[in-house]
Amino acid sequence: MHSIESIASTAAAAAPLFASTPPHDRAHALVAVADALLAAADELVALAQLETGLAEPRLRGELKRTAVQLRLFADVTADGAYLDARIDRPDADFVLGPRPDVRRTLMPRGPVLNFAGSNFPFAFSVAGGDTAAALAAGCPVIVKAHPGHPRLSDATHRVVVEALNDAGMPAGTFQIVHGQDEGVALLNDDRIRAASFTGSVRAGRFLADIAASRPRPIPFFGELGSVNPVYALPSAFTAPTDAASLAAGFATSVSNSAGQLCTKPGFLFVPTTALNDVAAAVATAVASVPEHRLLSPQIAAGFATRRDATIGAAGVSTVVPGSLRTSDDGEVWVTPTILSTDVAALEAGGDALLDESFGPLSIVVGYTDVAQLATLAERLFPGNLTSTVYASASDDSAPLTNLVTVLSETSGRVLFGGWPTGVSVTPAMHHGGPWPATTCDNGTSVGTAAITRFLRGVAWQDAPQHVLPPQLRDDNPWNVPQSIASAGESAQWGTAV
Amino acid sequence: MHSIESIASTAAAAAPLFASTPPHDRAHALVAVADALLAAADELVALAQLETGLAEPRLRGELKRTAVQLRLFADVTADGAYLDARIDRPDADFVLGPRPDVRRTLMPRGPVLNFAGSNFPFAFSVAGGDTAAALAAGCPVIVKAHPGHPRLSDATHRVVVEALNDAGMPAGTFQIVHGQDEGVALLNDDRIRAASFTGSVRAGRFLADIAASRPRPIPFFGELGSVNPVYALPSAFTAPTDAASLAAGFATSVSNSAGQLCTKPGFLFVPTTALNDVAAAVATAVASVPEHRLLSPQIAAGFATRRDATIGAAGVSTVVPGSLRTSDDGEVWVTPTILSTDVAALEAGGDALLDESFGPLSIVVGYTDVAQLATLAERLFPGNLTSTVYASASDDSAPLTNLVTVLSETSGRVLFGGWPTGVSVTPAMHHGGPWPATTCDNGTSVGTAAITRFLRGVAWQDAPQHVLPPQLRDDNPWNVPQSIASAGESAQWGTAV
C-alpha cells in the first residue's frame, strides 16, 4: 500500500501526460481495458460472488455491462465532440469593436477520486462508469475501494493497470486506495480536482461537505438515495389482468439483487379500488422468490432497522412479512417484505416511511384522488433518480399531465411503463436527479453525458497555432468537430429569432 | 418592497410556466429586453454615472454590450442546440439485452438568484450576462441588487419587467430584491434552485458555503477574485520599442475604469534586463492618467488597505506612487499605483503581495530565469480568470511550452499578446477559471456556454409522444437539433476507435 502522499503526487505527475494523450490513443486503451476485464471474467466473477453474494449470471452480465460502458466511452473519446471545440474568428467589424481570435475547448480537470459503490461490484466500482468517464476525459483516476469487495477491487485494479500500461498510457494514470481515512485524506488533498461517489445519503453528504469546505473547493458528484416511486393511474387498469401483470413486474423489480439497487421502486401508488387485487397478486408473485444474501453485515443491519421502523409505522399493513436469517458464518439472507398503506398514513409517517430502505422492501400505497398525485409527488418526493408512470397510452388527462410535469422537475428519469431497475447503458441515459438523488443535479453517472463532469472550459485568445491544443488548431489533426463563428456574424445576432 | 416569502413563491409559481415557453418566444422576449434597455439609455446611463462614477462613454458602451449579450442569448435559445436533445431508438438487439426508447434533454433548473456585481452596473448587474443566460435557459430570475447602484437597479428592473410583460412572458419571471439579509434569506430558500454571483472572494465564499450547506444544496456559480498575471518572455523583446509598447498597453489596462475590473492585470513579469526600461515607460504612460472616482466608499477602503500593505511589503519599490483623495462629498478619487519587485520578494511576500488589489494598482516583477516561470505560476497563481503571455510568434522554447501548459491548468483564458481587460462577448469566450477565480470551475459567465449553468438533464423512457417535451418529440415542433442513436449501433461500440 502506497502512502497518501505518494498516491496524490503520482496522480498529479500523471495528469498533464495523460491529458495530452490523443483521444484515439485513450480510446484504444479503454477498449483494451474492456477486453482485459472480459478475459479475466472467471477470476473476477468468482471473487465477486464470494465477496458480495450476488448471483453468477447477474455478475457476468454486470461485467459485460462494464466492458460495454468502457467501449461506449472509447467511442465518445474518439469522436471528440465532447471537447466542444469552438473557434471564433477574429472580426474587425465586430459589433462591440474589433474582436480577437478566441477558441474554447473542454480540458481534463486533473486527478479524480472515485469512491466505489458496493452494490455493483463491477459497473459502479473500480472499473465502473465513473472511472470510464474520467479516463475518457483524460483525468487520472484514484479509486477508493469499497470495503465490501476488497479482493475483487485489487484484482480489478491489477487488470486495468496492466491493460493501460500495455496500451502506453502514462504510469500513475490509475491507482487504488483502501480505507475511509485514506479516502478522506485524499479528498482533502489539493491535488485532487474532482470526486465521484456512489452510496448512502449519510456518507455522501459527509464527503460532499468536505469537498465544498476545502480551502479550494472541488466538484463532488455523488449518487446517493432514491426511492423511485411508481404511479399507476386509473387508466392503467382497463383489462382484468392489469393488476396481476403490474404486480408481477413490481415483485421482480423489488426482489432482484435483493432490492439492493439505487433504482429499486420503494413505492407503488395504485387506486384504492385496485389495492386489494394488486396486493394479492404481489403476495403471490413474491411467495416464490428465494432467499438472497445481502451484500454486507452493514447493509443488513441498516435494512433490518429500516424494515422494523417501516413495519411498525402507524397505518401500515403487512402484505408479505418477508424474512431475515443470519447464517452460521454471519451472512444475512432475506426474502422480500411488501407493505401497504394509504396516502394519509404515508404523509403522517414522515421519514420513518419515506426514507429509502436499501434492500427488498417496498410499500404499496392506495390513493383515492388521482388529482392529488402531482402535489403529493412534489411534497413527498423532491429528489429521485427515477419516477415511473403507468397509464394508458392515450391518457392525456390533467392529472397525468400535472404529474408528469412534477416528475420531470423532481426526477432524473421519467418512465412510462417498465421498471426503473436495469438502467440501460445508452448515450441518452440520465442517471442523476435532484438532491438527495445526487449532490449535483446536472451530472449523470450513466450515458455519454457523464464525461462532462470531469472537464472544465478554457479559452485561448490570439494563440499561435503551435501552442493551441490540437482540437483548436486550424489543421484539426484529431479531426474532431469544431464549431466555427465567422467574422461578420455578430451584426445578425437576434435579428432572425 | 415585497417580502422574501412572496418573492420566492412568485418565482416558484412562474417557473413551470416560463419553462414551457417555446424557445422562439423567449428569444423574442430577450431581444425586446435588449431594445428596451437601449431605448432607455439616457435615463439609465445618467443614473449609472451618478451612482458609480464611471465615465459616460464607458457606460454607453457597457449598455450596448449588455444588449448584445441579450441578443446573442436570444440566438442561442432560438437555435435550440443548448437543449442537447438526444434520442436513443428502442433496440431489441441491444448488446446488453433489449433497450427501451430513451430520450434526454436539458431542462431549466427553476428559480435562479443572481447576486449582481458592482463594477459593471449593466453587463454584470440586473440585466447582465447571468440574467441573460438564466432567462435564455427558461429560469425565472431574482436579482439581488448591488448596494452600489440601487436606483439604477430599480430602473433597469422596471425596463426589463415591462419588456418581458409586453412580450407575453409569465408574471414573476423577473424580480429584484435589495439588502444582504434578503439575499441570504433567499439563498437559503428551498425554492431557489441555483445562484450566480460576481464579487469578492470573501463574500463569494460566504455565499457559496451557504449554498453548499443547505438541507438541499444548490449550485453556486460565483466569479470571485483574479490577479491576471502577464508574462513577458525574453523573446517578446526583440525591437527597441517593445518595452515602451508593452508598458503603454499595461498602463491602459491597469488604469481603465480605475482598475476596478476582474480581469485587470495585477502582475507583469519581465526579464530583469528589461525591468528598468519597462518601469520607466510605465511611469511615463501613467503620468497622464487623470483621477478616476472609485465605485464606492467600501471599495475605496479596501483598496487603500491593500495599497498600503503592498507598498509596505519587503522588497517592493514604488515606480509610481499614485494618489487617493477624498472629496468633500465623501467620494474617493485615485490615480494608478505601480510598484516593482523581484521573484524572491514576491515569493516571500505571501498574501500581502499576492492577493488581488481591486483598483488601479499593479506590480512589475523582474525575473532572471525564464525556465522558472512555469513552476512559479503554478505555485503562486493557482486560479485566475486570465493569464497572458507575451512572446515572439515563433517562440516554441521549452520555457514557453511549459508555462502555457501550467497557465491552461490554472486559468480560464490564456492570451497571447493583448490585454485581459475588455472581455469580448463572443460564443467561444470563457470567463471562469479555477478557485478563487470562480467557485465552480466549469462555468463561464460570458459566452454562449454560460447557459448550461442553469440547466439539468432529464431522461424520458418509453414516453408517449404527447407527454414528451417538444424538443424530444419525433415531429420536432421547435425544429431543434436532435442527436439520434439508431437500433443496432451498440454492436459497433469501440470497434472503430
Contacts between the chains, C-beta under 8 A, distances in Angstrom:
chain1	res1	chain2	res2	distance
A	16	B	405	5.9
A	16	B	409	7.4
A	24	B	497	6.3
A	27	B	494	7.6
A	27	B	497	3.6
A	28	B	497	5.8
A	30	B	494	7.3
A	30	B	497	7.9
A	31	B	494	4.5
A	31	B	497	5.9
A	34	B	494	6.5
A	61	B	96	7.4
A	64	B	96	6.6
A	65	B	96	5.5
A	68	B	95	5.8
A	68	B	96	5.8
A	68	B	490	7.3
A	68	B	493	6.6
A	70	B	494	7.3
A	71	B	493	4.3
A	71	B	494	2.9
A	71	B	495	7.9
A	72	B	490	7.9
A	72	B	493	5.1
A	72	B	494	7.3
A	74	B	493	7.4
A	74	B	494	4.5
A	74	B	497	4.8
A	75	B	493	5.4
A	75	B	494	6.2
A	75	B	496	7.5
A	75	B	497	6.6
A	77	B	497	7.6
A	78	B	496	7.4
A	78	B	497	4.2
A	84	B	449	7.5
A	86	B	427	6.0
A	86	B	428	3.8
A	87	B	428	6.4
A	88	B	424	7.9
A	88	B	426	4.4
A	88	B	427	5.8
A	88	B	428	4.3
A	88	B	429	7.6
A	94	B	424	7.3
A	94	B	426	7.6
A	95	B	68	5.8
A	96	B	61	7.4
A	96	B	64	6.6
A	96	B	65	5.6
A	96	B	68	5.8
A	96	B	424	7.4
A	96	B	425	6.2
A	99	B	424	4.9
A	99	B	426	5.8
A	100	B	418	6.0
A	100	B	424	6.2
A	102	B	424	6.1
A	102	B	426	5.3
A	102	B	428	4.7
A	102	B	429	5.7
A	103	B	428	5.8
A	104	B	428	4.1
A	104	B	429	7.0
A	104	B	430	5.0
A	104	B	447	6.9
A	104	B	449	7.1
A	107	B	408	6.4
A	107	B	409	7.8
A	109	B	441	7.5
A	110	B	409	7.1
A	208	B	212	7.6
A	208	B	217	7.1
A	209	B	212	7.2
A	209	B	213	7.1
A	212	B	208	7.6
A	212	B	209	7.2
A	212	B	212	3.7
A	212	B	213	7.4
A	212	B	217	7.6
A	213	B	209	7.1
A	213	B	212	7.5
A	216	B	382	7.1
A	216	B	383	7.2
A	216	B	434	7.4
A	216	B	435	4.4
A	216	B	436	7.6
A	217	B	208	7.1
A	217	B	212	7.6
A	217	B	435	6.2
A	217	B	439	6.6
A	219	B	440	7.0
A	219	B	441	7.8
A	219	B	442	7.2
A	382	B	216	7.1
A	383	B	216	7.2
A	393	B	464	5.3
A	394	B	464	7.8
A	396	B	466	5.5
A	396	B	467	7.8
A	400	B	467	7.3
A	401	B	467	7.1
A	404	B	467	5.0
A	405	B	16	5.9
A	408	B	107	6.4
A	408	B	458	5.3
A	408	B	460	7.9
A	408	B	469	7.6
A	409	B	16	7.4
A	409	B	107	7.8
A	409	B	110	7.1
A	411	B	458	7.2
A	412	B	457	6.9
A	412	B	458	6.3
A	412	B	459	6.7
A	413	B	458	7.1
A	413	B	459	4.3
A	413	B	460	7.4
A	413	B	461	6.1
A	414	B	458	6.9
A	414	B	459	7.4
A	414	B	460	5.4
A	414	B	461	7.0
A	414	B	463	6.8
A	415	B	461	4.3
A	415	B	462	6.5
A	415	B	463	8.0
A	416	B	460	7.8
A	416	B	461	6.8
A	416	B	462	4.9
A	416	B	463	4.8
A	416	B	464	6.3
A	416	B	467	7.3
A	417	B	462	5.6
A	418	B	100	6.1
A	418	B	461	6.4
A	418	B	462	5.8
A	424	B	88	7.9
A	424	B	94	7.3
A	424	B	96	7.4
A	424	B	99	5.0
A	424	B	100	6.2
A	424	B	102	6.1
A	425	B	96	6.2
A	426	B	88	4.4
A	426	B	94	7.5
A	426	B	99	5.8
A	426	B	102	5.4
A	426	B	485	6.7
A	426	B	490	7.6
A	427	B	86	6.0
A	427	B	88	5.8
A	427	B	483	7.6
A	427	B	485	5.1
A	428	B	86	3.8
A	428	B	87	6.4
A	428	B	88	4.3
A	428	B	102	4.6
A	428	B	103	5.8
A	428	B	104	4.1
A	428	B	459	6.3
A	428	B	485	6.9
A	429	B	88	7.7
A	429	B	102	5.7
A	429	B	104	7.0
A	429	B	459	5.9
A	430	B	104	5.0
A	430	B	457	4.6
A	430	B	458	6.2
A	430	B	459	3.6
A	432	B	456	7.8
A	432	B	457	6.2
A	434	B	216	7.4
A	434	B	456	7.7
A	435	B	216	4.3
A	435	B	217	6.2
A	436	B	216	7.7
A	439	B	217	6.6
A	440	B	219	7.0
A	441	B	109	7.5
A	441	B	219	7.8
A	441	B	456	5.0
A	442	B	219	7.2
A	442	B	452	7.7
A	442	B	455	6.8
A	442	B	456	4.8
A	442	B	457	6.3
A	443	B	457	7.9
A	444	B	457	5.6
A	447	B	104	6.9
A	447	B	459	7.6
A	449	B	84	7.5
A	449	B	104	7.2
A	449	B	457	6.1
A	452	B	442	7.7
A	455	B	442	6.8
A	456	B	432	7.9
A	456	B	434	7.7
A	456	B	441	5.0
A	456	B	442	4.8
A	457	B	412	6.9
A	457	B	430	4.5
A	457	B	432	6.2
A	457	B	442	6.3
A	457	B	443	7.9
A	457	B	444	5.6
A	457	B	449	6.1
A	458	B	408	5.3
A	458	B	411	7.1
A	458	B	412	6.3
A	458	B	413	7.1
A	458	B	414	6.9
A	458	B	430	6.2
A	459	B	412	6.7
A	459	B	413	4.3
A	459	B	414	7.4
A	459	B	428	6.3
A	459	B	429	5.9
A	459	B	430	3.6
A	459	B	447	7.6
A	460	B	408	7.9
A	460	B	413	7.4
A	460	B	414	5.4
A	460	B	415	8.0
A	460	B	416	7.8
A	461	B	413	6.1
A	461	B	414	7.0
A	461	B	415	4.2
A	461	B	416	6.8
A	461	B	418	6.4
A	462	B	415	6.5
A	462	B	416	4.9
A	462	B	417	5.6
A	462	B	418	5.7
A	463	B	414	6.8
A	463	B	415	7.9
A	463	B	416	4.7
A	464	B	393	5.3
A	464	B	394	7.8
A	464	B	416	6.3
A	466	B	396	5.5
A	467	B	396	7.7
A	467	B	400	7.3
A	467	B	401	7.0
A	467	B	404	5.0
A	467	B	416	7.3
A	469	B	408	7.6
A	483	B	427	7.6
A	483	B	428	7.9
A	485	B	426	6.7
A	485	B	427	5.1
A	485	B	428	6.9
A	490	B	68	7.3
A	490	B	72	7.9
A	490	B	426	7.6
A	493	B	68	6.7
A	493	B	71	4.3
A	493	B	72	5.1
A	493	B	74	7.4
A	493	B	75	5.4
A	494	B	27	7.6
A	494	B	30	7.3
A	494	B	31	4.6
A	494	B	34	6.6
A	494	B	70	7.4
A	494	B	71	2.9
A	494	B	72	7.3
A	494	B	74	4.5
A	494	B	75	6.1
A	495	B	71	8.0
A	496	B	75	7.5
A	496	B	78	7.4
A	497	B	24	6.3
A	497	B	27	3.7
A	497	B	28	5.8
A	497	B	30	7.8
A	497	B	31	5.9
A	497	B	74	4.8
A	497	B	75	6.6
A	497	B	77	7.6
A	497	B	78	4.3
